[in-house]
Amino acid sequence: VFDITIVSKTGGRSKRSSAGEISTECQDGSVLQDGECSECPAGNYASGGVCILCPKGTYQNEAGQTTCVSCTGGTSTISVGSTDVSMCLALCMIPEVAYGSSSPDAGYDVEEGTSVTITCQSGYKIANQN
């Protein structure tokens, strides 16, 4: 009985047992694609053998990582897959407003046919803008 381990340039390990079985293990932050280990790109992290986009409120500026970095200081990202701390912004949340809706607590009534203008404080970005 023997095991042979081969370490590839991409950081993966292939093992062949005496039974002829071959298995490939990738290093942390990498995933197996087409028989080769590939690092997950910036804006992603590796988990469970797949690359996953960093969720809102986080970023990852390096390839081959297993976690994303949380934004700090009350900031967040606007979308998933952020690749730099500069994408962490102070956000103002805009309520979902429909004609005929009102929210006395928030101080608005919306009548059909009227326009709605919402502005953020200086230095803030609109969070749920398309």
C-alpha positions in Angstrom: 0.0 0.0 0.0 1.4 3.4 -0.9 0.3 7.0 -1.4 2.0 9.4 -3.8 1.5 13.2 -3.4 2.3 15.6 -6.2 2.3 19.3 -5.5 1.4 21.4 -8.5 2.5 24.9 -9.4 -1.0 26.1 -8.7 -0.9 24.9 -5.1 -3.0 21.8 -5.5 -2.1 18.4 -4.3 -2.9 15.2 -6.2 -2.8 11.9 -4.4 -2.7 8.5 -6.0 -3.2 5.5 -3.8 -2.1 1.9 -4.5 -5.7 1.3 -5.5 -5.2 3.7 -8.4 -7.5 6.4 -7.0 -6.6 10.0 -7.7 -7.9 12.9 -5.6 -7.0 16.5 -5.9 -7.0 19.0 -3.0 -6.6 22.7 -3.5 -5.0 25.1 -1.0 -7.3 27.4 1.0 -8.6 30.2 -1.2 -8.5 28.1 -4.3 -11.1 25.9 -6.0 -10.9 22.9 -8.4 -11.9 23.8 -12.0 -11.3 21.4 -14.9 -8.9 19.4 -12.8 -6.7 22.4 -11.9 -6.7 24.5 -8.8 -7.6 28.2 -9.4 -7.5 31.1 -6.9 -10.8 32.8 -6.4 -10.5 36.4 -7.8 -10.6 39.6 -5.8 -14.2 40.4 -4.7 -14.7 36.7 -3.9 -13.8 34.2 -1.2 -13.6 30.4 -1.4 -16.0 28.2 0.6 -17.1 24.6 0.1 -15.1 24.3 -3.1 -16.7 27.3 -4.9 -15.9 31.0 -5.3 -18.6 33.2 -3.7 -19.0 37.0 -4.2 -18.3 39.0 -1.1 -21.7 40.1 0.3 -22.8 43.7 0.7 -21.0 45.4 3.5 -17.7 43.6 2.7 -14.9 43.6 0.2 -11.8 41.5 -0.7 -8.9 43.1 -2.6 -6.8 40.0 -2.9 -7.2 36.8 -4.8 -7.1 33.4 -3.1 -8.9 34.3 0.1 -11.3 32.4 2.4 -13.1 35.4 3.9 -14.1 38.9 3.0 -13.2 42.1 5.0 -16.1 44.0 6.7 -16.5 47.7 6.0 -16.0 49.8 9.2 -17.1 53.1 10.6 -20.8 52.8 9.6 -19.9 52.3 5.9 -21.1 49.6 3.5 -20.8 48.6 -0.1 -23.6 49.2 -2.6 -23.3 45.8 -4.2 -21.8 42.3 -3.8 -18.3 41.5 -5.1 -16.6 44.6 -4.0 -12.8 44.6 -4.5 -11.5 47.6 -2.5 -12.0 49.4 0.8 -12.7 52.5 -1.2 -16.0 50.8 -2.2 -17.1 51.1 1.5 -19.3 54.2 1.5 -21.5 56.1 4.0 -25.0 55.2 2.7 -28.4 56.8 3.1 -31.2 54.4 2.8 -34.2 55.5 0.7 -37.5 54.1 1.6 -39.5 52.2 -1.0 -42.0 54.8 -2.1 -45.1 54.0 -4.1 -47.9 56.3 -5.2 -50.6 56.5 -2.6 -48.3 55.4 0.2 -47.6 57.4 3.3 -45.5 57.1 6.4 -46.4 59.7 9.0 -43.4 58.6 11.1 -41.0 59.2 8.2 -42.9 62.5 7.3 -44.1 61.8 3.8 -47.2 61.2 1.8 -47.0 60.4 -1.9 -49.9 61.3 -4.2 -50.2 59.9 -7.7 -48.9 62.2 -10.3 -46.4 63.9 -8.0 -42.6 63.6 -8.2 -40.5 62.6 -5.3 -37.1 64.0 -4.7 -34.9 62.5 -2.0 -31.4 63.9 -1.3 -28.7 62.5 1.0 -26.6 64.4 3.4 -23.2 65.6 2.0 -20.7 62.7 1.7 -23.4 60.0 1.5 -24.4 57.9 -1.5 -27.9 56.5 -2.2 -27.9 52.8 -1.1 -30.7 51.3 -3.1 -30.1 53.1 -6.4 -30.0 51.0 -9.5 
